[in-house]
Amino acid sequence: MYKLKLLARELDGVTIVEQAPTFQLVNGWSQATLTTPAGILPAGFWGKVPGGDPYLLHINVLTTGPLLVGDFVELRSGPPAQPRRQYQPTPDNTVLLLVRPTDQLRLVVAPQQEIAVELLVESIGGVNELGSRLHDWAQATQASQLGSVRSATITGPTAIPAWTGLWHIIHNSANPDVVSLPPRGLVPLDATLTFTKRGVGTPVLTPFGNDTLSGGLPAFGVTRTVFVRNNGDEWAFVGA
């Protein structure tokens, strides 16, 4: 297993880190500090992972303050860049990613006093090898959590990451903030979002890219509560 740790102050999801940082062995981790800002990393991690073959990757994001709703991890292929998996890092994260060295890892974490990204890389082996056992464990854990319920409060413009199960989001702001939905293709058909206005401002839900809201609407102002689902063709919603 390869253990990499990257330290940063901000991960903007935009700045490509092509130049390899300087790694040092610290407490069993190959550790490096990224120049701020940083946001898109090569999945080959500058030659620090097995070359040529796909591998299993577990990402742990540690911050001095709480992670926000708009913070997310995205694995994408390219070029051209296409998102393959996007999720919000959480303390109980059990997501494992199957990564090709030609992929890219996109990280969005709001500025913090310190951000540590721990990367556990395992080559794919045969039956009963560690890679297979980790994959089985992650699949079983994720399946058991598909029906889980989460809740969060946002206070400004936010890009909602892809989600599974049921997620309650409350908007509490005096401003008419734009709240962007994730790419529809990343959200399972059985996932449900409840979005509630609590503050004075009226939040505006907007789709990603060429996605559309029910009825072809380009945006929708939420005055009370709406229920949002991916129906396989567009974002279906009901409410006001």
Summary of the structure (lengths in Angstrom):
residues: 240
radius of gyration: 18.8
end to end distance: 50.2
largest distance: 56.8
contacts: 720
relative contact order: 0.14
helix: 10%
strand: 44%
